[in-house]
């Protein structure tokens, strides 16, 4: 495919500023249509980004336009409502994280996808940051060579901070009223209090839940939930421990997300920028301390000036072409919802509250 024909379903704040602005400027991408139920907004966004066709909903767009792929930056609690229709197009689909708001809805999404010819990728953009991609390659290499010994520990730190980083400064808005919409079912086995906590967790920390698996390179289980809701302890299938620190402090004008992947004789350290920071990759630091008189060294590679959301768009186009990408597919994203539920079981005890 020399130019991939993309259709957008939804161009709200994330649709425009996290996704469309990137796809519209990639050489091998042609955004040929968008669907937006707020019709004035849709027309104005299409005019800004040179999209030739605008439709009032996704069904009208799919009926009228032949597409190579679909980007649907919708609220995650509407994925189960929309995705079965989108899968009927039989092309790759990208949605935002998480997969849905409940395991039940997630399972229904997977069933609909498996009954179609479509592929479904979930936008865990941190996996597409050039720093994360570099770190994962180095982790895999260190595991294979054993030059720093065995992996011993993974720590993820995610303080609350300014995730927007002025990323909405060119957002197009409208005064239109949003019509009533259908939403996915909430977890049936959770009471109102637990359901609210689960929803907040999968909206905010599901990125770190997914990143933990990506850095470990294998599945894991939740083994402890601190009652203060600050710390999660996990253990991988092979026994490697890990922790996710959730907002032990806040930064109002900064973003200090980090991951430390420790080996016996060194580490890979990952520092990630705010999600909507432009033209700025994360940072990787590798410490090698082999011992036996060898001089320890710290290496910090220079990475391209590409931010995670843009690299995610590049990776999605590569997936559409059939190339290997670090994108997360829907089956793995369902595991994230299960991890979140397991965390709630340890945190709350009684899910019926």
BELMOBEL-V60571 format. One record per residue. N is the residue number from 1. SS is DSSP state (H for helix, E for strand, L for the rest). PHI is phi in whole degrees, -180 to 180 (999 if undefined). Layout:
n=N ss=SS phi=PHI
n=N ss=SS phi=PHI
//
This chain:
n=1 ss=L phi=999
n=2 ss=L phi=-78
n=3 ss=L phi=-142
n=4 ss=E phi=-85
n=5 ss=E phi=-85
n=6 ss=E phi=-109
n=7 ss=E phi=-114
n=8 ss=E phi=-103
n=9 ss=E phi=-115
n=10 ss=L phi=100
n=11 ss=L phi=-132
n=12 ss=L phi=-77
n=13 ss=H phi=-62
n=14 ss=H phi=-69
n=15 ss=H phi=-57
n=16 ss=H phi=-77
n=17 ss=H phi=-87
n=18 ss=H phi=-99
n=19 ss=H phi=-123
n=20 ss=H phi=-59
n=21 ss=H phi=-61
n=22 ss=H phi=-84
n=23 ss=H phi=-62
n=24 ss=L phi=-68
n=25 ss=L phi=-117
n=26 ss=L phi=-94
n=27 ss=L phi=-64
n=28 ss=L phi=-96
n=29 ss=E phi=-127
n=30 ss=E phi=-132
n=31 ss=E phi=-78
n=32 ss=E phi=-97
n=33 ss=E phi=-161
n=34 ss=E phi=-141
n=35 ss=E phi=-116
n=36 ss=L phi=-149
n=37 ss=L phi=-70
n=38 ss=L phi=-88
n=39 ss=H phi=-68
n=40 ss=H phi=-63
n=41 ss=H phi=-60
n=42 ss=H phi=-57
n=43 ss=H phi=-65
n=44 ss=H phi=-68
n=45 ss=H phi=-67
n=46 ss=H phi=-61
n=47 ss=H phi=-65
n=48 ss=H phi=-62
n=49 ss=H phi=-103
n=50 ss=L phi=69
n=51 ss=L phi=-87
n=52 ss=L phi=-74
n=53 ss=E phi=-130
n=54 ss=E phi=-127
n=55 ss=E phi=-129
n=56 ss=L phi=-76
n=57 ss=L phi=-160
n=58 ss=H phi=-68
n=59 ss=H phi=-64
n=60 ss=H phi=-63
n=61 ss=H phi=-64
n=62 ss=H phi=-66
n=63 ss=H phi=-70
n=64 ss=H phi=-98
n=65 ss=L phi=-127
n=66 ss=L phi=-90
n=67 ss=L phi=-123
n=68 ss=L phi=-94
n=69 ss=E phi=-165
n=70 ss=E phi=-130
n=71 ss=E phi=-113
n=72 ss=E phi=-125
n=73 ss=L phi=-79
n=74 ss=L phi=-104
n=75 ss=L phi=-56
n=76 ss=H phi=-63
n=77 ss=H phi=-84
n=78 ss=H phi=-118
n=79 ss=H phi=-60
n=80 ss=H phi=-66
n=81 ss=H phi=-74
n=82 ss=H phi=-94
n=83 ss=H phi=-63
n=84 ss=H phi=-55
n=85 ss=H phi=-66
n=86 ss=H phi=-68
n=87 ss=H phi=-63
n=88 ss=L phi=-62
n=89 ss=L phi=-70
n=90 ss=L phi=72
n=91 ss=L phi=-122
n=92 ss=E phi=-61
n=93 ss=E phi=-127
n=94 ss=E phi=-114
n=95 ss=E phi=-123
n=96 ss=E phi=-73
n=97 ss=L phi=-79
n=98 ss=L phi=-78
n=99 ss=L phi=-62
n=100 ss=L phi=-165
n=101 ss=L phi=-99
n=102 ss=L phi=-157
n=103 ss=H phi=-63
n=104 ss=H phi=-59
n=105 ss=H phi=-65
n=106 ss=H phi=-63
n=107 ss=H phi=-64
n=108 ss=H phi=-66
n=109 ss=H phi=-64
n=110 ss=H phi=-63
n=111 ss=H phi=-63
n=112 ss=H phi=-66
n=113 ss=H phi=-66
n=114 ss=H phi=-67
n=115 ss=L phi=-83
n=116 ss=L phi=-119
n=117 ss=L phi=-101
n=118 ss=L phi=-80
n=119 ss=L phi=-118
n=120 ss=E phi=-130
n=121 ss=E phi=-113
n=122 ss=E phi=-108
n=123 ss=E phi=-78
n=124 ss=L phi=-85
n=125 ss=H phi=-65
n=126 ss=H phi=-62
n=127 ss=H phi=-69
n=128 ss=H phi=-96
n=129 ss=L phi=-61
n=130 ss=H phi=-52
n=131 ss=H phi=-69
n=132 ss=H phi=-65
n=133 ss=H phi=-62
n=134 ss=H phi=-66
n=135 ss=H phi=-61
n=136 ss=H phi=-64
n=137 ss=H phi=-62
n=138 ss=H phi=-68
n=139 ss=H phi=-60
n=140 ss=H phi=-62
n=141 ss=H phi=-66
n=142 ss=H phi=-66
n=143 ss=H phi=-64
n=144 ss=H phi=-71
n=145 ss=H phi=-83
n=146 ss=L phi=69
n=147 ss=L phi=-67
n=148 ss=L phi=-111
n=149 ss=L phi=82
n=150 ss=L phi=-79
n=151 ss=E phi=-68
n=152 ss=E phi=-112
n=153 ss=E phi=-171
n=154 ss=E phi=-129
n=155 ss=E phi=-123
n=156 ss=E phi=-117
n=157 ss=E phi=-115
n=158 ss=E phi=-136
n=159 ss=E phi=-71
n=160 ss=E phi=-65
n=161 ss=L phi=-162
n=162 ss=L phi=-85
n=163 ss=L phi=-75
n=164 ss=L phi=-77
n=165 ss=L phi=50
n=166 ss=L phi=62
n=167 ss=L phi=-76
n=168 ss=L phi=-105
n=169 ss=L phi=-66
n=170 ss=L phi=-110
n=171 ss=L phi=-67
n=172 ss=L phi=-90
n=173 ss=L phi=-125
n=174 ss=L phi=-147
n=175 ss=L phi=-92
n=176 ss=L phi=-66
n=177 ss=L phi=-84
n=178 ss=L phi=-72
n=179 ss=L phi=-69
n=180 ss=L phi=-59
n=181 ss=L phi=-127
n=182 ss=L phi=-91
n=183 ss=L phi=-130
n=184 ss=L phi=-69
n=185 ss=L phi=-69
n=186 ss=L phi=-76
n=187 ss=L phi=-57
n=188 ss=L phi=-71
n=189 ss=L phi=-93
n=190 ss=L phi=-114
n=191 ss=L phi=-78
n=192 ss=H phi=-58
n=193 ss=H phi=-66
n=194 ss=H phi=-68
n=195 ss=H phi=-61
n=196 ss=H phi=-65
n=197 ss=H phi=-67
n=198 ss=H phi=-64
n=199 ss=H phi=-62
n=200 ss=H phi=-65
n=201 ss=H phi=-66
n=202 ss=H phi=-73
n=203 ss=H phi=-76
n=204 ss=H phi=-109
n=205 ss=L phi=-99
n=206 ss=H phi=-64
n=207 ss=H phi=-57
n=208 ss=H phi=-73
n=209 ss=H phi=-58
n=210 ss=H phi=-72
n=211 ss=H phi=-63
n=212 ss=H phi=-58
n=213 ss=H phi=-64
n=214 ss=H phi=-63
n=215 ss=H phi=-77
n=216 ss=H phi=-66
n=217 ss=L phi=79
n=218 ss=L phi=-162
n=219 ss=L phi=-69
n=220 ss=E phi=-149
n=221 ss=E phi=-124
n=222 ss=E phi=-83
n=223 ss=E phi=-112
n=224 ss=E phi=-158
n=225 ss=E phi=-125
n=226 ss=L phi=-66
n=227 ss=L phi=-59
n=228 ss=L phi=-76
n=229 ss=L phi=63
n=230 ss=L phi=-107
n=231 ss=E phi=-137
n=232 ss=E phi=-119
n=233 ss=E phi=-111
n=234 ss=E phi=-130
n=235 ss=E phi=-137
n=236 ss=E phi=-76
n=237 ss=L phi=-57
n=238 ss=L phi=-91
n=239 ss=L phi=98
n=240 ss=L phi=-75
n=241 ss=E phi=-80
n=242 ss=E phi=-151
n=243 ss=E phi=-135
n=244 ss=E phi=-119
n=245 ss=E phi=-97
n=246 ss=E phi=-104
n=247 ss=E phi=50
n=248 ss=E phi=-68
n=249 ss=E phi=-154
n=250 ss=E phi=-124
n=251 ss=L phi=-131
n=252 ss=L phi=-78
n=253 ss=L phi=-129
n=254 ss=L phi=-153
n=255 ss=L phi=-142
n=256 ss=L phi=-124
n=257 ss=E phi=-71
n=258 ss=E phi=-143
n=259 ss=E phi=-140
n=260 ss=E phi=-120
n=261 ss=E phi=-112
n=262 ss=E phi=-96
n=263 ss=E phi=-112
n=264 ss=L phi=-61
n=265 ss=L phi=-128
n=266 ss=E phi=155
n=267 ss=E phi=-157
n=268 ss=E phi=-116
n=269 ss=E phi=-113
n=270 ss=E phi=-121
n=271 ss=E phi=-122
n=272 ss=E phi=-113
n=273 ss=L phi=-81
n=274 ss=L phi=-58
n=275 ss=L phi=-54
n=276 ss=L phi=-103
n=277 ss=L phi=-69
n=278 ss=L phi=-96
n=279 ss=L phi=54
n=280 ss=L phi=-142
n=281 ss=L phi=-82
n=282 ss=L phi=-75
n=283 ss=E phi=-129
n=284 ss=E phi=-119
n=285 ss=E phi=-126
n=286 ss=E phi=-117
n=287 ss=E phi=-102
n=288 ss=E phi=-119
n=289 ss=L phi=-135
n=290 ss=L phi=-70
n=291 ss=L phi=77
n=292 ss=L phi=56
n=293 ss=L phi=85
n=294 ss=L phi=-71
n=295 ss=L phi=-78
n=296 ss=L phi=-63
n=297 ss=E phi=-141
n=298 ss=E phi=-118
n=299 ss=E phi=-118
n=300 ss=L phi=-125
n=301 ss=L phi=-70
n=302 ss=L phi=-87
n=303 ss=L phi=-107
n=304 ss=L phi=-65
n=305 ss=L phi=-80
n=306 ss=L phi=-130
n=307 ss=L phi=-88
n=308 ss=H phi=-63
n=309 ss=H phi=-65
n=310 ss=H phi=-69
n=311 ss=H phi=-64
n=312 ss=H phi=-62
n=313 ss=H phi=-62
n=314 ss=H phi=-61
n=315 ss=H phi=-67
n=316 ss=H phi=-66
n=317 ss=H phi=-61
n=318 ss=H phi=-64
n=319 ss=H phi=-66
n=320 ss=H phi=-61
n=321 ss=L phi=-77
n=322 ss=L phi=91
n=323 ss=L phi=-90
n=324 ss=L phi=-73
n=325 ss=L phi=-139
n=326 ss=L phi=-89
n=327 ss=L phi=-67
n=328 ss=E phi=-93
n=329 ss=E phi=-91
n=330 ss=H phi=-61
n=331 ss=H phi=-62
n=332 ss=H phi=-71
n=333 ss=H phi=-62
n=334 ss=H phi=-65
n=335 ss=H phi=-61
n=336 ss=H phi=-62
n=337 ss=H phi=-65
n=338 ss=H phi=-69
n=339 ss=H phi=-60
n=340 ss=H phi=-61
n=341 ss=H phi=-66
n=342 ss=H phi=-60
n=343 ss=H phi=-62
n=344 ss=H phi=-64
n=345 ss=H phi=-61
n=346 ss=H phi=-72
n=347 ss=H phi=-76
n=348 ss=H phi=-98
n=349 ss=L phi=79
n=350 ss=L phi=-96
n=351 ss=L phi=-70
n=352 ss=L phi=-77
n=353 ss=L phi=-71
//
